[in-house]
Amino acid sequence: MNLGRTKDTPGAPPRPGPALAALAAAQFTVMLATSIVNVALPQIRTGVGLSDGGTTWVVNAYGLAFGALLLAGGRAADLLGRRRVLLAGLAVFAGASLAAGLAASPGLMIAARAVQGLGAAVIAPAALALAMDLFPPGPARGRALGVWGAVSGAGGAVGVLLGGVLTQAWGWPWVFHITAVGAALVLAAVAALVPRGAGRGTGRFDLLGTATVTLALTCLVWALTSARALGWTNAAVLGALLGAAALFAAFAVVERRRTDALIPPRLFATGQVAAGNLLMALLGSVWIALFFFLPLYQQQVLGMSPLTTGAGQLPLAVANMLGAVAAPRISRRIGATATVIAALLTEAAGMLWLSRITAEGTYLVDILGPSVLVGLGLSVAFVQLTALAVDGVPRQDTGLAGGLVNTTRQVGGAIGLAALATLAGSVTARAAGHQPHLEALTAGYRTAFAVSAAILAAAALLALPLTRPARPSRRALLPCRTPDAATTPPNGQTPHHLPAP
């Protein structure tokens, strides 16, 4: 079915700053919801009457819906209008957050979190696409992506702090109530500040491809999030993994025969989108795990309260914001490739430092220094890889490109967290036979941080060949006579890459 009549009107408003602030607030809200419940999980379990398995699904239901529906959300934004889709996503997100705060049964809580993830899957790609529309490629877009990186990275750290404060002061329902209020305020800001120029796109919605890849992502994310509790050899987990593989293969076959493919080949015309998404998946695999293991170490081993655990994330959040703001300037100074490599190695150094934590450690000695390194490296890498994944993409596909890079980060995070949690748990189980409980826990956390450092170092090595702009072919250097379909990009414009050094 045809979902649109006119293409989005190009051009930025005279003062895009307020609009960018509203869009960045939408992204911050999504990232906040990812981590704000972590500190409050014990209180949520008691208040709602959740079992051990049900408690994990307070986190998993959100992540599952978010990761599985991002591509569909991004494509819907391109075809139906990014502004209206963003407003609808914020309304759904606010309503689901309010329902979660009022939940009195496990089923309602988990359902509300799943719907919250659905709203987030619409918000994230639509907001990023609108931000890219406001700023054409160049220094201004680099600064906008710096703001985007600052709020994205800070959202995870601030979520832990805010969750601790609210849980200790007013109780766990306020973790969700404050998210609902925030989403409602962001909705009003977007309605007032983001211009109405973003109309409907042209094209048809790829229902078959969307359904296939959504089911594939659902099976994959469910298997990865359930493997920690059920084990990798569990029949349901193995069945879901095999189902995901079969559905991804079916998706590849379906897409090759469709003119309205969900992921059209033109999306990868610059040669940089695939590289940006691969590296973002590796970054995401340690990003999500960091905010899982670090609060556990602070509370279970160091004995910090929820409030002090959240406050302990502030240096990481501040370093994250500073790094994201500085990222475009660093890229112009030393080049995009060198910036990505330096950022990944900086974060790897922080993770390696965390791998030296002890059961008798302290916050100042074991956490503060590496948190600053991790925050700086994470934010700079995130900004550069986001730019790599969306720059040069045809304008009618920017929502999809935003959905794709968010999907790879989310799925990469699910894979990384599942693998690292399994590894840490096995190390702790082996150490528990001959070490005290806290030392066994710490041994598992150390292993998770050490493997995270190795993953980041490997990503830095991959970044060297992957992020270099492709050299023009001999044919491209010859005098051009008449453009044809083979040499003209789909959007009729020269592909853009990362900001030049």
N, C-alpha and C positions, 0 to 999 in steps of 0.2 A: 504494500500500500504506500502511496505517495504521501509523505509527511510534511511537505513544505512547498512553498511557492517562490520565495525570494531568498537570495543569498544574504548573509550578514553584511550590513553596511560597514565598509572599511573606514578607517580613520579614528584617531583618538580624540577625546574631548580636550578642550583647552587646558583644564586642570585635572589631570588624571590621578593626582596624589590622594585625594579623599576616597576615590573609587578603589584604588589599590589598597588603602587601609581597610576598607570594608571587606574586600576579597581576602586579604591576608587574615583578617579576623575569622572568616569562615574556615580557612585552612587550620588556623590555630585551634578552633573549636573541635574539629575532627581529630587532630592529634592529641588534644587534651583528653578526649573521651577514651582514647586508646589506653592511657596509663592512669587516669584518675581513680579507677576502681581498685588498682592493685593493692594499695595499702589498706583499703577498707574491706577486703575479701573476708577476713575472719568475722567481722561484725555483720556483713551481709549474710553470711552463712547462718549465723545464729538468728538474725532477725527474720529471715524468710523461711528457715527450716530446710536448708539445702544439705544434701549429702556431699561426701568428698568429690564424687564425680560431678554432681550438679554445680558445685562451687567453681570448678575449672571451666564449666560451660558459661558462666557469667562473662568470662573473658573470651572463650572460644566462639560463642554465638555471634558476638560483634565482629571478631576477626574473620570468621567464616563468610558472613554475608558481605562484609566490606571487600575482602579479597576476591570473592567469586563474581561480584556484580560491577566491578569497576569498569571493565571494558564496555559492558552494556550501558552504564551510566555515561561514559564519555561519548559514545556514539549517539545516545539519545540527546545529549547536549548539543552536538553538532547539527542534528536534524531538526530538533524541535525548538531550538533557541536557547542559548546558554544562560541568559539571564532568567528566563522563566523556569527553566529546569533547576537552576540553583535555588530560586525562591521556593519551589516545590520541595526540593530536598531538605532545605532548612526547616520548613514547616513539619515535614515528616520526622526529622531528627528531634525537633523540640517536643513534639507530641510523644514520641517514644521515650525520650528522656524523662518526661513527667510521669509516664506510665511506669517506668522502672522504679522511680522514687516512691510511687504509691503501691508497688507490688506487695502482695501479702502471701503469695504462693510461689513455689519454684517455677511452675510452668509459665506464669505471667512474667516473672522476672526474666527468664531466658528468652521468651518470645519478644519482650520489649527490647532486649539487647540486640536481637537479630534485626528487628525493624530499625533500630538505631544504626546498625551497620549498613542497612539498605540506604538510609538517608545519607550516610557518610560517603557511600559509593557513588552517589550522584553529586554531592557537594564538591568533592576533591577535584575531579577532572573538569567540571564546569567552571569552578573558580579559577583554576590555573589557565584554562583557555581564555577566559575573559581578561585575566591579567596580561596574557601575551597579546591580546587584541589592543590593549591600551598602549603598549609600548612596542614600537617596531624594533627589529634587530639593531643592535648597537649599544653604546654605553648606557643609555637609559634603561634598556631591557636588562642589562647586566645588573644595574642597581636594583631594579624591581625583583630580580631573582635573588639578590642578596637579602632583601626584605623577606621574600618567601622562605628562603632557607632559615633565616633567623626565627621566624614564628613556627616553622615546622619542627625544628630541632628543640626549640624552647618549650613547645607544647608538651612533649613527653616528660621533660624534667619538671616543669611547673605543675603538671598533672599529679605527679607523686607528692609534691609539696602541698598543693591545694587539697588533695585527697586526705593527707594526714591532718591538716588543720581542721577541715570540715568534719571528719570522722570524730576527732577528739573533742571538738567544741559542740557540735549540734547533732551528731549521729550520722550513720551511713546514708539515709535518704537524701541528705543535702548534697551528697556527691552527684546525684542525678538532678536534683532540683536546680542547682546552680548551673548545670549544663543546659537545662531547658531554658532558664532565664537568659543565659548567654546566647543561645541559638536564636531566641526570639528577638533579642536586641540586634544581633547581626542581620537577621532577616529585614528588620526595619531599616538598618543602615544600607544594605544592598539595594532595597527598593528606592531609597532616597538618593543615593549617591552614584550608583552604577547606571550609565545612560541606557536608554531604551533602544539604542541603535542596533542591538544584536537581535535580528529577527530570525526567521526560520531558515534552515539550510535547504538545499536541494538534494534529492536522492531518495532512495527507498531503504527501509530498515531491513537488515539481513536477519530475519527471524530465525531461520534454520541455523545459520552460523552462530548467532548469539546464544540460542538455546544450547547448542552443542558445547561451545566453549564454556558457558556458565556451568553446565553440569560437570564438565571435566574439571574445572577449577574447584567446584564444590567437593567433588570426590577427593581431589588432591589435598586441599586444605583440611578437610575432615580427617583424612588418614593421618596427616602429619600432626595435627593437634591431638588426635586420640592415641597416637602411638606411645606418648609418654605414659599414659595410664594403662593401656591395654597391652603394650608390647609390640614390637615390630613383627613378630611371628603370629600375631592374632589373625584369625581367619577373616574377620571383618576388615581389619586394616589392610591385609594383603588384597582382599577383594576390591576395596576402594582404590588402591593403587593401580591394580590391573584395569579397573573400570576407567580410571582417569587416563591411562595410557591409550586404551582403545578409543575413548572419546576424543582425545587430542589428535589421534590418527584420522578419525572420521572428520574432524574439523578441517584438517589439512586437505583432505580429499574434497570436501564440500566447497571450501573457499576457492579452489583452483578452477571451479566451473561457474563461478558467479561473477557477474559484472558489478553487483552491489555488495561486494565482499565486506565483512565486518572489519578486517585488517587488509586494506588494499595494498598492492605492491608499491604504489607511489609513496606510501608512508616511509619506505626505506630507501627512497631515491638518493638521498645524500650520502648514504653509507655510514652515517654516524648514529642513527637511531638504534640500530641493533647493538652497537658497542655501548651506548649509554645505558640501555636497558640491562645488558649482561652485567656491567659493572655495578649498576644500581642494585641488582639482585644480590650480589656479593656483599655490598655495603649493608643492605637490609638484613642479611642473615646474621650479622653481628649487632646491628642497631637494636632490633627488638630484644635480642637476648641480653644486651647490656642492661636495659631497664627491667628485666626480669631477675637477673642474678644479683645486681648491685643492691637493690633494696632488701633482698633476702639475706645477703651477707650482713648488712647493717643491722637488721632486726634480729635474725636468728643467732648470729655469732657475736656481734658487738653489743647486742642487747639494747639498741637504740629504740626509742618509742616511735610510733607513727609520725608524730609531729617533727621530731629531730631527724628522722630519716628523710622526710620531705625537705626540710631545711638544708640537709646535706647535699641536695641536688642543685642548690642555687649556684654554686661556682661553675658546675657543668653547664647550666642554662646560660649564665652570663658569658662564658667562653664561647658557647654556641652562637649566641647573638653577635658577639664581636667578630668571630670568624666569618659568619655569613655576610655581614656588612663589608668586611674587608676583601672577600673573595673576588669580586669583579676587579678591584684595583690590583690585587696580586696577579690575576690572570693577564691583565694588560701589561704588567711589568715583566713577568717571566714566561708568559705563554700558557695556553690552556693545558697542554699535555703535562708540562712540568708542575703546574698547579695541582692537577689531579693526583699525580704521583706523590708529590710532597704531602698533600693532605692525607692520603691513604697511609703513608708511612708514619706520619705524626700520630694518627689514630692507632696504628699498630703498636707504636712505642708506648702509648698510654695503656693499651690492653696488656702488653708484655709486663709493664710495671704492676698492673693489677694482678697478674699471675703470681706475684710474690707476696700476696696477703697471707697473714697468719691468724691463728685462732686467738692469739693474745694481742692482736693489732689494735690500732687506734685510728680514728677518722683522720686526724691530721697527718699521720705517718703513712697510712695505707691507701687512703681514698682521695684526699684533696688534690695532690699533685697529678696523679694520673687522670682524674676527672677533668682537669683543665686541658690536658693534652688531647684527651678523647673528644671533648667538646669542640675544640678548635679544628681538629682534623675532620670530624664528622660534618660540621657545618660547611666547611669549604668544599669538601668532596660532594656533598649533597647539592649545593648550588651549581657546581660545574657539571655534574652528571645530569641534573635536570635540564640545564641549558643544552647539553649534548643531545638529549632525547627529544627535545621539542623544537630546536632551531632548524630552520630550513624545511620544516614540514609544511605541505600545502595548507593554506589557511582554513580550508573547509574540514581539515582533519585534526585541528589542534586539540579539540576536546578528546578525540580518540587517543592522540599521542599522550595527553595528560593522564587519561585512564590507563594506558599501557604502562607508563613509567611508574605509576602508583601501584599497578598490579604486580609488576616485577619486584618492587620493593616489599610489598605485603607478602607475596608468595615466597620470596627469598627469606623474609623474616620468619615465616611459618616453618620452612624447611630448616633454617638455621637453629631456631629455638627447639624444634623437635629433636634434631640431631644432638645439639649441645646439652639439652636437658637429659636425654638418654645417656650420653657419655658421662656427664657429671654424676648422675644417679648411680651408674655402674661403678665409678671410681669411689664414690662414697660408700656403697655397699661393700666393696672389697676392703676398704680401709676400716670399716666399722668393726671388723673381726679382731683387730689388734690395736685400735686407736680410740681415744675418747670421742664421744659423739660430735662435739664442736670441731675437733681436728679433722674428723672424717668429712663433715660438711664442707669445711674449708678446702680440703683436698679436691673435692668435686668442683667447687667454684674456681679454684686455681686452674684446673684443667680446662674448664670452659673458657676462661679468659686467655689462656695460652693458645688454644686452638683458634680463637677469634683473631688473635694477633697474626697467626699463620695465614688465615684466610685473607686478611687485609694486605699482608705482604704479597701474597699471590696475586691479588687484584692489582696492586701497584705494578707488578711485572707485566700483567696483561695490558694495563693501560698504556704502556709505552708504544706497542705497535697499533693498538686499537684506536687511540684518540688522535693520532696524527692525521691531519686532513689529507685526503687522497690526492696524489699528484695528477695533474691533468694529463689525459692521454695525448698521444701524438696527433690524433685526429682533431682533438680540441684545440691544439695549438695552430692548426692550419687556418688560413683565411676562411671566414664563414661567408657562404654565398646566400643561401636562403634557409631559414629555419624549417625544420620538419618535426614530425612527431617524435622522432628518435632522439633529437637533440634539445627539444624544448621541454622544460619541466612541466608537469601537469598544471601548476598554478601560473605558468607564464612568467615566472620570476627566477632570478638567479638564486640557487640554493644558498642558504646562510649556514655558517658553522659557528662555532664558539667565538667569542670576541678575540680579535687578533692581539698578539702580544704588543 
